[in-house]
Structures are given as structure tokens and as C-alpha cells.
């Protein structure tokens, strides 16, 4: 048996006969929102907190400029992912 085929072979102690494909996929997708940043943007915003803070500030400024209030909605939250 070749080394490659040994890697692909399922071990006897693994039993997925009662497994459900995608059981937690929807739950995982609900809490996931991946955004790819360009390298120049990553240099300014190195983590999710800095990106979220900047976006919340932009949302607040936009609302103030439109006269629709500065806080509220999703922009008021402070959680980061």
C-alpha cells in the first residue's frame, strides 16, 4: 500500500455512518462575514476592531450629514468578530 493511499484511507475507529452532512453549516454561516482587504488598507486597519470602528464612524458621519441622526441600528454596537 502506498503512502498516499494510507493517508486517504479511513481509520477503523472513525464511524461516520450516523453523521449528517452540513449539520452545523448554517449556524456557522450566520456568524461569518469575511471581507478581504487590499494590502494598502490592511496597513491602516490591521484588525477587525479598527475596521469596525472606522466603519461605525463613517456611518455616523453619513447619518449626521443626511440629518438622520448619528447613532442607532447596527452602527451603535461595539462587538467585533
PDB file with one MODEL, atoms N, CA, C and O in Angstrom:
MODEL        1
ATOM      1  N   UNK A   1       0.852  -1.180   0.000  1.00  0.00           N
ATOM      2  CA  UNK A   1       0.000   0.000   0.000  1.00  0.00           C
ATOM      3  C   UNK A   1       0.896   1.241   0.000  1.00  0.00           C
ATOM      4  O   UNK A   1       1.827   1.342   0.799  1.00  0.00           O
ATOM      5  N   UNK A   2       0.611   2.168  -0.890  1.00  0.00           N
ATOM      6  CA  UNK A   2       1.443   3.355  -0.987  1.00  0.00           C
ATOM      7  C   UNK A   2       1.150   4.316   0.159  1.00  0.00           C
ATOM      8  O   UNK A   2       0.112   4.233   0.816  1.00  0.00           O
ATOM      9  N   UNK A   3       2.078   5.215   0.377  1.00  0.00           N
ATOM     10  CA  UNK A   3       1.930   6.208   1.457  1.00  0.00           C
ATOM     11  C   UNK A   3       0.710   7.095   1.212  1.00  0.00           C
ATOM     12  O   UNK A   3      -0.019   7.428   2.145  1.00  0.00           O
ATOM     13  N   UNK A   4       0.492   7.476  -0.055  1.00  0.00           N
ATOM     14  CA  UNK A   4      -0.647   8.335  -0.404  1.00  0.00           C
ATOM     15  C   UNK A   4      -1.969   7.629  -0.111  1.00  0.00           C
ATOM     16  O   UNK A   4      -2.880   8.247   0.440  1.00  0.00           O
ATOM     17  N   UNK A   5      -2.092   6.368  -0.460  1.00  0.00           N
ATOM     18  CA  UNK A   5      -3.351   5.665  -0.220  1.00  0.00           C
ATOM     19  C   UNK A   5      -3.593   5.449   1.271  1.00  0.00           C
ATOM     20  O   UNK A   5      -4.745   5.387   1.700  1.00  0.00           O
ATOM     21  N   UNK A   6      -2.532   5.333   2.069  1.00  0.00           N
ATOM     22  CA  UNK A   6      -2.694   5.214   3.515  1.00  0.00           C
ATOM     23  C   UNK A   6      -3.308   6.486   4.095  1.00  0.00           C
ATOM     24  O   UNK A   6      -4.127   6.413   5.011  1.00  0.00           O
ATOM     25  N   UNK A   7      -2.926   7.642   3.576  1.00  0.00           N
ATOM     26  CA  UNK A   7      -3.467   8.913   4.062  1.00  0.00           C
ATOM     27  C   UNK A   7      -4.956   9.047   3.760  1.00  0.00           C
ATOM     28  O   UNK A   7      -5.707   9.610   4.555  1.00  0.00           O
ATOM     29  N   UNK A   8      -5.370   8.538   2.630  1.00  0.00           N
ATOM     30  CA  UNK A   8      -6.763   8.691   2.216  1.00  0.00           C
ATOM     31  C   UNK A   8      -7.688   7.643   2.825  1.00  0.00           C
ATOM     32  O   UNK A   8      -8.909   7.803   2.801  1.00  0.00           O
ATOM     33  N   UNK A   9      -7.129   6.596   3.357  1.00  0.00           N
ATOM     34  CA  UNK A   9      -7.926   5.516   3.902  1.00  0.00           C
ATOM     35  C   UNK A   9      -8.486   5.921   5.257  1.00  0.00           C
ATOM     36  O   UNK A   9      -7.779   6.500   6.082  1.00  0.00           O
ATOM     37  N   UNK A  10      -9.764   5.613   5.484  1.00  0.00           N
ATOM     38  CA  UNK A  10     -10.414   5.938   6.746  1.00  0.00           C
ATOM     39  C   UNK A  10     -10.003   4.921   7.806  1.00  0.00           C
ATOM     40  O   UNK A  10     -10.002   3.717   7.550  1.00  0.00           O
ATOM     41  N   UNK A  11      -9.662   5.394   8.965  1.00  0.00           N
ATOM     42  CA  UNK A  11      -9.290   4.505  10.058  1.00  0.00           C
ATOM     43  C   UNK A  11     -10.526   3.760  10.567  1.00  0.00           C
ATOM     44  O   UNK A  11     -11.630   4.304  10.525  1.00  0.00           O
ATOM     45  N   UNK A  12     -10.360   2.546  11.039  1.00  0.00           N
ATOM     46  CA  UNK A  12     -11.500   1.746  11.501  1.00  0.00           C
ATOM     47  C   UNK A  12     -12.251   2.385  12.669  1.00  0.00           C
ATOM     48  O   UNK A  12     -13.458   2.186  12.810  1.00  0.00           O
ATOM     49  N   UNK A  13     -11.547   3.152  13.509  1.00  0.00           N
ATOM     50  CA  UNK A  13     -12.222   3.741  14.670  1.00  0.00           C
ATOM     51  C   UNK A  13     -13.087   4.956  14.320  1.00  0.00           C
ATOM     52  O   UNK A  13     -13.843   5.439  15.162  1.00  0.00           O
ATOM     53  N   UNK A  14     -12.980   5.447  13.096  1.00  0.00           N
ATOM     54  CA  UNK A  14     -13.820   6.569  12.667  1.00  0.00           C
ATOM     55  C   UNK A  14     -15.120   6.013  12.097  1.00  0.00           C
ATOM     56  O   UNK A  14     -15.111   5.291  11.100  1.00  0.00           O
ATOM     57  N   UNK A  15     -16.228   6.351  12.733  1.00  0.00           N
ATOM     58  CA  UNK A  15     -17.524   5.867  12.268  1.00  0.00           C
ATOM     59  C   UNK A  15     -18.445   7.055  12.006  1.00  0.00           C
ATOM     60  O   UNK A  15     -18.988   7.653  12.936  1.00  0.00           O
ATOM     61  N   UNK A  16     -18.610   7.383  10.742  1.00  0.00           N
ATOM     62  CA  UNK A  16     -19.490   8.493  10.358  1.00  0.00           C
ATOM     63  C   UNK A  16     -20.805   7.989   9.774  1.00  0.00           C
ATOM     64  O   UNK A  16     -21.506   8.729   9.083  1.00  0.00           O
ATOM     65  N   UNK A  17     -21.139   6.732  10.051  1.00  0.00           N
ATOM     66  CA  UNK A  17     -22.337   6.134   9.449  1.00  0.00           C
ATOM     67  C   UNK A  17     -23.612   6.848   9.886  1.00  0.00           C
ATOM     68  O   UNK A  17     -24.606   6.832   9.160  1.00  0.00           O
ATOM     69  N   UNK A  18     -23.596   7.468  11.054  1.00  0.00           N
ATOM     70  CA  UNK A  18     -24.787   8.195  11.507  1.00  0.00           C
ATOM     71  C   UNK A  18     -24.592   9.703  11.422  1.00  0.00           C
ATOM     72  O   UNK A  18     -25.390  10.469  11.963  1.00  0.00           O
ATOM     73  N   UNK A  19     -23.547  10.120  10.754  1.00  0.00           N
ATOM     74  CA  UNK A  19     -23.263  11.546  10.608  1.00  0.00           C
ATOM     75  C   UNK A  19     -24.235  12.232   9.666  1.00  0.00           C
ATOM     76  O   UNK A  19     -24.840  11.591   8.807  1.00  0.00           O
ATOM     77  N   UNK A  20     -24.379  13.525   9.830  1.00  0.00           N
ATOM     78  CA  UNK A  20     -25.268  14.330   8.986  1.00  0.00           C
ATOM     79  C   UNK A  20     -24.413  15.385   8.301  1.00  0.00           C
ATOM     80  O   UNK A  20     -23.785  16.211   8.964  1.00  0.00           O
ATOM     81  N   UNK A  21     -24.391  15.355   6.976  1.00  0.00           N
ATOM     82  CA  UNK A  21     -23.596  16.312   6.214  1.00  0.00           C
ATOM     83  C   UNK A  21     -24.171  17.719   6.370  1.00  0.00           C
ATOM     84  O   UNK A  21     -25.369  17.933   6.182  1.00  0.00           O
ATOM     85  N   UNK A  22     -23.310  18.670   6.714  1.00  0.00           N
ATOM     86  CA  UNK A  22     -23.714  20.076   6.815  1.00  0.00           C
ATOM     87  C   UNK A  22     -24.565  20.410   8.021  1.00  0.00           C
ATOM     88  O   UNK A  22     -25.252  21.432   8.024  1.00  0.00           O
ATOM     89  N   UNK A  23     -24.536  19.575   9.042  1.00  0.00           N
ATOM     90  CA  UNK A  23     -25.392  19.777  10.209  1.00  0.00           C
ATOM     91  C   UNK A  23     -25.210  21.154  10.846  1.00  0.00           C
ATOM     92  O   UNK A  23     -26.185  21.768  11.280  1.00  0.00           O
ATOM     93  N   UNK A  24     -23.981  21.637  10.905  1.00  0.00           N
ATOM     94  CA  UNK A  24     -23.703  22.924  11.552  1.00  0.00           C
ATOM     95  C   UNK A  24     -23.334  24.018  10.549  1.00  0.00           C
ATOM     96  O   UNK A  24     -22.915  25.102  10.956  1.00  0.00           O
ATOM     97  N   UNK A  25     -23.477  23.761   9.276  1.00  0.00           N
ATOM     98  CA  UNK A  25     -23.067  24.724   8.248  1.00  0.00           C
ATOM     99  C   UNK A  25     -23.858  26.032   8.348  1.00  0.00           C
ATOM    100  O   UNK A  25     -23.272  27.112   8.273  1.00  0.00           O
ATOM    101  N   UNK A  26     -25.166  25.945   8.514  1.00  0.00           N
ATOM    102  CA  UNK A  26     -25.991  27.161   8.575  1.00  0.00           C
ATOM    103  C   UNK A  26     -25.649  27.986   9.816  1.00  0.00           C
ATOM    104  O   UNK A  26     -25.577  29.213   9.745  1.00  0.00           O
ATOM    105  N   UNK A  27     -25.438  27.322  10.944  1.00  0.00           N
ATOM    106  CA  UNK A  27     -25.089  28.024  12.173  1.00  0.00           C
ATOM    107  C   UNK A  27     -23.750  28.742  12.015  1.00  0.00           C
ATOM    108  O   UNK A  27     -23.583  29.873  12.473  1.00  0.00           O
ATOM    109  N   UNK A  28     -22.812  28.082  11.371  1.00  0.00           N
ATOM    110  CA  UNK A  28     -21.505  28.690  11.146  1.00  0.00           C
ATOM    111  C   UNK A  28     -21.621  29.889  10.205  1.00  0.00           C
ATOM    112  O   UNK A  28     -21.002  30.926  10.443  1.00  0.00           O
ATOM    113  N   UNK A  29     -22.404  29.750   9.149  1.00  0.00           N
ATOM    114  CA  UNK A  29     -22.544  30.817   8.160  1.00  0.00           C
ATOM    115  C   UNK A  29     -23.208  32.057   8.751  1.00  0.00           C
ATOM    116  O   UNK A  29     -22.906  33.173   8.328  1.00  0.00           O
ATOM    117  N   UNK A  30     -24.104  31.887   9.718  1.00  0.00           N
ATOM    118  CA  UNK A  30     -24.782  33.032  10.338  1.00  0.00           C
ATOM    119  C   UNK A  30     -23.801  33.991  10.993  1.00  0.00           C
ATOM    120  O   UNK A  30     -23.985  35.206  10.933  1.00  0.00           O
ATOM    121  N   UNK A  31     -22.770  33.458  11.611  1.00  0.00           N
ATOM    122  CA  UNK A  31     -21.835  34.299  12.341  1.00  0.00           C
ATOM    123  C   UNK A  31     -20.570  34.613  11.577  1.00  0.00           C
ATOM    124  O   UNK A  31     -19.581  35.053  12.164  1.00  0.00           O
ATOM    125  N   UNK A  32     -20.587  34.393  10.280  1.00  0.00           N
ATOM    126  CA  UNK A  32     -19.382  34.594   9.495  1.00  0.00           C
ATOM    127  C   UNK A  32     -19.631  35.611   8.395  1.00  0.00           C
ATOM    128  O   UNK A  32     -20.586  35.499   7.627  1.00  0.00           O
ATOM    129  N   UNK A  33     -18.762  36.598   8.334  1.00  0.00           N
ATOM    130  CA  UNK A  33     -18.821  37.589   7.272  1.00  0.00           C
ATOM    131  C   UNK A  33     -17.376  37.959   6.957  1.00  0.00           C
ATOM    132  O   UNK A  33     -16.785  38.821   7.607  1.00  0.00           O
ATOM    133  N   UNK A  34     -16.833  37.309   5.976  1.00  0.00           N
ATOM    134  CA  UNK A  34     -15.429  37.502   5.637  1.00  0.00           C
ATOM    135  C   UNK A  34     -15.307  38.559   4.551  1.00  0.00           C
ATOM    136  O   UNK A  34     -15.996  38.499   3.532  1.00  0.00           O
ATOM    137  N   UNK A  35     -14.436  39.513   4.773  1.00  0.00           N
ATOM    138  CA  UNK A  35     -14.159  40.560   3.799  1.00  0.00           C
ATOM    139  C   UNK A  35     -12.652  40.586   3.578  1.00  0.00           C
ATOM    140  O   UNK A  35     -11.884  40.646   4.538  1.00  0.00           O
ATOM    141  N   UNK A  36     -12.230  40.540   2.335  1.00  0.00           N
ATOM    142  CA  UNK A  36     -10.807  40.596   2.021  1.00  0.00           C
ATOM    143  C   UNK A  36     -10.394  42.040   1.806  1.00  0.00           C
ATOM    144  O   UNK A  36     -10.988  42.752   0.996  1.00  0.00           O
ATOM    145  N   UNK A  37      -9.380  42.464   2.531  1.00  0.00           N
ATOM    146  CA  UNK A  37      -8.885  43.832   2.421  1.00  0.00           C
ATOM    147  C   UNK A  37      -7.658  43.866   1.521  1.00  0.00           C
ATOM    148  O   UNK A  37      -6.854  42.934   1.508  1.00  0.00           O
ATOM    149  N   UNK A  38      -7.530  44.926   0.787  1.00  0.00           N
ATOM    150  CA  UNK A  38      -6.337  45.138  -0.030  1.00  0.00           C
ATOM    151  C   UNK A  38      -5.156  45.414   0.886  1.00  0.00           C
ATOM    152  O   UNK A  38      -5.340  45.916   1.995  1.00  0.00           O
ATOM    153  N   UNK A  39      -3.950  45.096   0.443  1.00  0.00           N
ATOM    154  CA  UNK A  39      -2.764  45.285   1.288  1.00  0.00           C
ATOM    155  C   UNK A  39      -2.611  46.706   1.830  1.00  0.00           C
ATOM    156  O   UNK A  39      -2.224  46.885   2.984  1.00  0.00           O
ATOM    157  N   UNK A  40      -2.910  47.723   1.009  1.00  0.00           N
ATOM    158  CA  UNK A  40      -2.766  49.100   1.486  1.00  0.00           C
ATOM    159  C   UNK A  40      -3.775  49.420   2.579  1.00  0.00           C
ATOM    160  O   UNK A  40      -3.478  50.196   3.487  1.00  0.00           O
ATOM    161  N   UNK A  41      -4.957  48.834   2.503  1.00  0.00           N
ATOM    162  CA  UNK A  41      -5.970  49.035   3.542  1.00  0.00           C
ATOM    163  C   UNK A  41      -5.579  48.272   4.807  1.00  0.00           C
ATOM    164  O   UNK A  41      -5.796  48.758   5.917  1.00  0.00           O
ATOM    165  N   UNK A  42      -5.005  47.084   4.644  1.00  0.00           N
ATOM    166  CA  UNK A  42      -4.578  46.284   5.799  1.00  0.00           C
ATOM    167  C   UNK A  42      -3.498  46.987   6.606  1.00  0.00           C
ATOM    168  O   UNK A  42      -3.412  46.802   7.820  1.00  0.00           O
ATOM    169  N   UNK A  43      -2.679  47.786   5.949  1.00  0.00           N
ATOM    170  CA  UNK A  43      -1.639  48.505   6.681  1.00  0.00           C
ATOM    171  C   UNK A  43      -2.240  49.559   7.614  1.00  0.00           C
ATOM    172  O   UNK A  43      -1.669  49.863   8.661  1.00  0.00           O
ATOM    173  N   UNK A  44      -3.374  50.104   7.238  1.00  0.00           N
ATOM    174  CA  UNK A  44      -4.033  51.130   8.053  1.00  0.00           C
ATOM    175  C   UNK A  44      -4.953  50.495   9.096  1.00  0.00           C
ATOM    176  O   UNK A  44      -5.065  50.991  10.216  1.00  0.00           O
ATOM    177  N   UNK A  45      -5.612  49.389   8.718  1.00  0.00           N
ATOM    178  CA  UNK A  45      -6.564  48.706   9.593  1.00  0.00           C
ATOM    179  C   UNK A  45      -6.103  47.265   9.810  1.00  0.00           C
ATOM    180  O   UNK A  45      -6.513  46.372   9.069  1.00  0.00           O
ATOM    181  N   UNK A  46      -5.262  47.028  10.807  1.00  0.00           N
ATOM    182  CA  UNK A  46      -4.655  45.709  10.978  1.00  0.00           C
ATOM    183  C   UNK A  46      -5.552  44.639  11.593  1.00  0.00           C
ATOM    184  O   UNK A  46      -5.207  43.458  11.554  1.00  0.00           O
ATOM    185  N   UNK A  47      -6.709  45.031  12.166  1.00  0.00           N
ATOM    186  CA  UNK A  47      -7.572  44.036  12.798  1.00  0.00           C
ATOM    187  C   UNK A  47      -9.039  44.425  12.636  1.00  0.00           C
ATOM    188  O   UNK A  47      -9.356  45.527  12.187  1.00  0.00           O
ATOM    189  N   UNK A  48      -9.921  43.511  13.006  1.00  0.00           N
ATOM    190  CA  UNK A  48     -11.353  43.743  12.813  1.00  0.00           C
ATOM    191  C   UNK A  48     -11.869  44.911  13.645  1.00  0.00           C
ATOM    192  O   UNK A  48     -12.769  45.627  13.205  1.00  0.00           O
ATOM    193  N   UNK A  49     -11.318  45.115  14.837  1.00  0.00           N
ATOM    194  CA  UNK A  49     -11.781  46.223  15.671  1.00  0.00           C
ATOM    195  C   UNK A  49     -11.523  47.568  14.993  1.00  0.00           C
ATOM    196  O   UNK A  49     -12.398  48.434  14.984  1.00  0.00           O
ATOM    197  N   UNK A  50     -10.339  47.748  14.430  1.00  0.00           N
ATOM    198  CA  UNK A  50     -10.032  49.025  13.784  1.00  0.00           C
ATOM    199  C   UNK A  50     -10.906  49.247  12.550  1.00  0.00           C
ATOM    200  O   UNK A  50     -11.317  50.375  12.276  1.00  0.00           O
ATOM    201  N   UNK A  51     -11.190  48.190  11.813  1.00  0.00           N
ATOM    202  CA  UNK A  51     -12.079  48.310  10.642  1.00  0.00           C
ATOM    203  C   UNK A  51     -13.479  48.670  11.098  1.00  0.00           C
ATOM    204  O   UNK A  51     -14.092  49.585  10.549  1.00  0.00           O
ATOM    205  N   UNK A  52     -13.998  47.959  12.104  1.00  0.00           N
ATOM    206  CA  UNK A  52     -15.353  48.226  12.593  1.00  0.00           C
ATOM    207  C   UNK A  52     -15.480  49.625  13.175  1.00  0.00           C
ATOM    208  O   UNK A  52     -16.480  50.305  12.940  1.00  0.00           O
ATOM    209  N   UNK A  53     -14.487  50.061  13.927  1.00  0.00           N
ATOM    210  CA  UNK A  53     -14.523  51.417  14.485  1.00  0.00           C
ATOM    211  C   UNK A  53     -14.573  52.470  13.382  1.00  0.00           C
ATOM    212  O   UNK A  53     -15.345  53.426  13.463  1.00  0.00           O
ATOM    213  N   UNK A  54     -13.747  52.291  12.351  1.00  0.00           N
ATOM    214  CA  UNK A  54     -13.722  53.251  11.237  1.00  0.00           C
ATOM    215  C   UNK A  54     -15.049  53.247  10.481  1.00  0.00           C
ATOM    216  O   UNK A  54     -15.557  54.304  10.106  1.00  0.00           O
ATOM    217  N   UNK A  55     -15.605  52.067  10.261  1.00  0.00           N
ATOM    218  CA  UNK A  55     -16.883  51.998   9.553  1.00  0.00           C
ATOM    219  C   UNK A  55     -18.014  52.603  10.370  1.00  0.00           C
ATOM    220  O   UNK A  55     -18.890  53.269   9.819  1.00  0.00           O
ATOM    221  N   UNK A  56     -18.004  52.377  11.672  1.00  0.00           N
ATOM    222  CA  UNK A  56     -19.037  52.987  12.520  1.00  0.00           C
ATOM    223  C   UNK A  56     -18.932  54.517  12.495  1.00  0.00           C
ATOM    224  O   UNK A  56     -19.948  55.212  12.472  1.00  0.00           O
ATOM    225  N   UNK A  57     -17.710  55.030  12.499  1.00  0.00           N
ATOM    226  CA  UNK A  57     -17.513  56.468  12.418  1.00  0.00           C
ATOM    227  C   UNK A  57     -18.018  57.008  11.078  1.00  0.00           C
ATOM    228  O   UNK A  57     -18.643  58.067  11.029  1.00  0.00           O
ATOM    229  N   UNK A  58     -17.751  56.295  10.015  1.00  0.00           N
ATOM    230  CA  UNK A  58     -18.239  56.689   8.692  1.00  0.00           C
ATOM    231  C   UNK A  58     -19.766  56.665   8.633  1.00  0.00           C
ATOM    232  O   UNK A  58     -20.382  57.567   8.066  1.00  0.00           O
ATOM    233  N   UNK A  59     -20.370  55.639   9.214  1.00  0.00           N
ATOM    234  CA  UNK A  59     -21.837  55.556   9.251  1.00  0.00           C
ATOM    235  C   UNK A  59     -22.412  56.741  10.024  1.00  0.00           C
ATOM    236  O   UNK A  59     -23.374  57.375   9.591  1.00  0.00           O
ATOM    237  N   UNK A  60     -21.808  57.025  11.168  1.00  0.00           N
ATOM    238  CA  UNK A  60     -22.283  58.149  11.991  1.00  0.00           C
ATOM    239  C   UNK A  60     -22.156  59.467  11.233  1.00  0.00           C
ATOM    240  O   UNK A  60     -23.082  60.278  11.244  1.00  0.00           O
ATOM    241  N   UNK A  61     -21.020  59.687  10.575  1.00  0.00           N
ATOM    242  CA  UNK A  61     -20.808  60.927   9.814  1.00  0.00           C
ATOM    243  C   UNK A  61     -21.802  61.038   8.672  1.00  0.00           C
ATOM    244  O   UNK A  61     -22.320  62.122   8.400  1.00  0.00           O
ATOM    245  N   UNK A  62     -22.071  59.927   8.004  1.00  0.00           N
ATOM    246  CA  UNK A  62     -23.024  59.932   6.893  1.00  0.00           C
ATOM    247  C   UNK A  62     -24.420  60.265   7.387  1.00  0.00           C
ATOM    248  O   UNK A  62     -25.137  61.049   6.765  1.00  0.00           O
ATOM    249  N   UNK A  63     -24.804  59.668   8.508  1.00  0.00           N
ATOM    250  CA  UNK A  63     -26.135  59.950   9.062  1.00  0.00           C
ATOM    251  C   UNK A  63     -26.251  61.402   9.516  1.00  0.00           C
ATOM    252  O   UNK A  63     -27.285  62.038   9.311  1.00  0.00           O
ATOM    253  N   UNK A  64     -25.194  61.925  10.131  1.00  0.00           N
ATOM    254  CA  UNK A  64     -25.225  63.328  10.556  1.00  0.00           C
ATOM    255  C   UNK A  64     -25.327  64.254   9.352  1.00  0.00           C
ATOM    256  O   UNK A  64     -26.063  65.240   9.390  1.00  0.00           O
ATOM    257  N   UNK A  65     -24.604  63.951   8.295  1.00  0.00           N
ATOM    258  CA  UNK A  65     -24.628  64.780   7.091  1.00  0.00           C
ATOM    259  C   UNK A  65     -25.999  64.748   6.431  1.00  0.00           C
ATOM    260  O   UNK A  65     -26.439  65.741   5.852  1.00  0.00           O
ATOM    261  N   UNK A  66     -26.665  63.621   6.519  1.00  0.00           N
ATOM    262  CA  UNK A  66     -28.009  63.495   5.934  1.00  0.00           C
ATOM    263  C   UNK A  66     -29.087  64.017   6.867  1.00  0.00           C
ATOM    264  O   UNK A  66     -30.233  64.204   6.458  1.00  0.00           O
ATOM    265  N   UNK A  67     -28.720  64.255   8.127  1.00  0.00           N
ATOM    266  CA  UNK A  67     -29.695  64.725   9.102  1.00  0.00           C
ATOM    267  C   UNK A  67     -30.575  63.620   9.645  1.00  0.00           C
ATOM    268  O   UNK A  67     -31.687  63.884  10.101  1.00  0.00           O
ATOM    269  N   UNK A  68     -30.092  62.372   9.603  1.00  0.00           N
ATOM    270  CA  UNK A  68     -30.898  61.255  10.080  1.00  0.00           C
ATOM    271  C   UNK A  68     -30.458  60.752  11.447  1.00  0.00           C
ATOM    272  O   UNK A  68     -30.870  59.668  11.862  1.00  0.00           O
ATOM    273  N   UNK A  69     -29.637  61.507  12.150  1.00  0.00           N
ATOM    274  CA  UNK A  69     -29.175  61.079  13.483  1.00  0.00           C
ATOM    275  C   UNK A  69     -27.833  60.391  13.394  1.00  0.00           C
ATOM    276  O   UNK A  69     -27.455  59.867  12.346  1.00  0.00           O
ATOM    277  N   UNK A  70     -27.124  60.398  14.494  1.00  0.00           N
ATOM    278  CA  UNK A  70     -25.773  59.874  14.474  1.00  0.00           C
ATOM    279  C   UNK A  70     -25.599  58.497  15.060  1.00  0.00           C
ATOM    280  O   UNK A  70     -24.554  57.880  14.854  1.00  0.00           O
ATOM    281  N   UNK A  71     -26.585  57.984  15.788  1.00  0.00           N
ATOM    282  CA  UNK A  71     -26.411  56.692  16.423  1.00  0.00           C
ATOM    283  C   UNK A  71     -27.647  55.847  16.193  1.00  0.00           C
ATOM    284  O   UNK A  71     -28.676  56.317  15.708  1.00  0.00           O
ATOM    285  N   UNK A  72     -27.506  54.580  16.558  1.00  0.00           N
ATOM    286  CA  UNK A  72     -28.621  53.676  16.441  1.00  0.00           C
ATOM    287  C   UNK A  72     -28.347  52.600  15.425  1.00  0.00           C
ATOM    288  O   UNK A  72     -27.377  52.668  14.670  1.00  0.00           O
ATOM    289  N   UNK A  73     -29.219  51.595  15.412  1.00  0.00           N
ATOM    290  CA  UNK A  73     -29.043  50.497  14.470  1.00  0.00           C
ATOM    291  C   UNK A  73     -27.788  49.709  14.742  1.00  0.00           C
ATOM    292  O   UNK A  73     -27.281  49.693  15.863  1.00  0.00           O
ATOM    293  N   UNK A  74     -27.291  49.061  13.723  1.00  0.00           N
ATOM    294  CA  UNK A  74     -26.101  48.216  13.858  1.00  0.00           C
ATOM    295  C   UNK A  74     -24.848  49.041  14.163  1.00  0.00           C
ATOM    296  O   UNK A  74     -23.879  48.536  14.731  1.00  0.00           O
ATOM    297  N   UNK A  75     -24.886  50.306  13.781  1.00  0.00           N
ATOM    298  CA  UNK A  75     -23.691  51.139  13.976  1.00  0.00           C
ATOM    299  C   UNK A  75     -23.419  51.412  15.446  1.00  0.00           C
ATOM    300  O   UNK A  75     -22.289  51.736  15.812  1.00  0.00           O
ATOM    301  N   UNK A  76     -24.432  51.288  16.295  1.00  0.00           N
ATOM    302  CA  UNK A  76     -24.265  51.601  17.698  1.00  0.00           C
ATOM    303  C   UNK A  76     -23.557  50.496  18.465  1.00  0.00           C
ATOM    304  O   UNK A  76     -23.034  50.732  19.555  1.00  0.00           O
ATOM    305  N   UNK A  77     -23.535  49.280  17.901  1.00  0.00           N
ATOM    306  CA  UNK A  77     -22.898  48.158  18.596  1.00  0.00           C
ATOM    307  C   UNK A  77     -21.406  48.320  18.671  1.00  0.00           C
ATOM    308  O   UNK A  77     -20.811  49.091  17.918  1.00  0.00           O
ATOM    309  N   UNK A  78     -20.796  47.583  19.593  1.00  0.00           N
ATOM    310  CA  UNK A  78     -19.345  47.696  19.730  1.00  0.00           C
ATOM    311  C   UNK A  78     -18.659  46.349  19.609  1.00  0.00           C
ATOM    312  O   UNK A  78     -17.449  46.252  19.815  1.00  0.00           O
ATOM    313  N   UNK A  79     -19.411  45.308  19.278  1.00  0.00           N
ATOM    314  CA  UNK A  79     -18.810  43.993  19.187  1.00  0.00           C
ATOM    315  C   UNK A  79     -17.971  43.851  17.935  1.00  0.00           C
ATOM    316  O   UNK A  79     -18.250  44.482  16.916  1.00  0.00           O
ATOM    317  N   UNK A  80     -16.934  43.015  18.013  1.00  0.00           N
ATOM    318  CA  UNK A  80     -16.115  42.741  16.837  1.00  0.00           C
ATOM    319  C   UNK A  80     -16.042  41.246  16.635  1.00  0.00           C
ATOM    320  O   UNK A  80     -16.230  40.467  17.569  1.00  0.00           O
ATOM    321  N   UNK A  81     -15.768  40.858  15.416  1.00  0.00           N
ATOM    322  CA  UNK A  81     -15.673  39.438  15.087  1.00  0.00           C
ATOM    323  C   UNK A  81     -14.279  39.052  14.853  1.00  0.00           C
ATOM    324  O   UNK A  81     -14.001  37.888  14.563  1.00  0.00           O
TER     325      UNK A  81
ENDMDL
END
